[in-house]
Amino acid sequence: GTTSTTDDDDDGIEAVDILYGSRTFSDILGRELLDAWAKQHKDRLCVTHILSDEPSFLVEEEEAGAGVLRGHITKELIEAQMPSPQQKDGMIFVCGPPAMYEALCGCREETEVISGLLADMGYQASQVYKF
């Protein structure tokens, strides 16, 4: 998943899109705060929760149309919601367990090199921040 904050100051950030991967609703850290920020800053902050282990009917029933999907962070989600690799001023921040780093961008400690899905999509190491 990715985490980020935004404020009302003119900080040069146009928008922040968060793809927040968790297993279940109860695993989402800071969900109430993130969702409140998203409501307060609709023009600059979009939070999409992606739940891998929550039953589909619960996702549809509890959060229909409210920024919740079932599954994993995929190429299609990144293409739809993240800046493209050609957008040189766009940044992608990655945070999560080792398996997520390996799948998306490579080892967390290797900050100068990316691999995985983001590299396959054409992102450069300067566009991906691992934290």
C-alpha positions, 0 to 999 in steps of 0.5 A: 500500500501507499500512504501520504498526507495532504493539507490546505497549503499551496505545497505544489502537490496537485493530487494524492491517490492512495491504493491501500492494500490490506487483507480485511477491513479490520487490517486497515490502519487509520481508516477513519482518518484516511477516509475523513481526509479523503472526504475533506480534500475530495479535489486532492486526495483519493483513497482506494482500499484493496482487500485481498481476503475480505469476502466479496459480498461484504465489500459490495454490501458494506462499501458499495461505490465507496472506494473499496475493491476486492483483490490485489494492487494490479497493473490495471489499478496502477494505470487507472490511478497513479501517474504514468511513467511518462509523467516525470514529476509524478511519484509513487510511494510504496510501503508494505510487507516484503512480498509487496515490495518484491511484487511492485518495486523490489527490495526496500533497501535497494533504493537506486534500483527498481524491479517488479511490476513498476519496472515492467510498466516503465517507471524509473527508480527516481519515480518510486520511493520505498519507505 
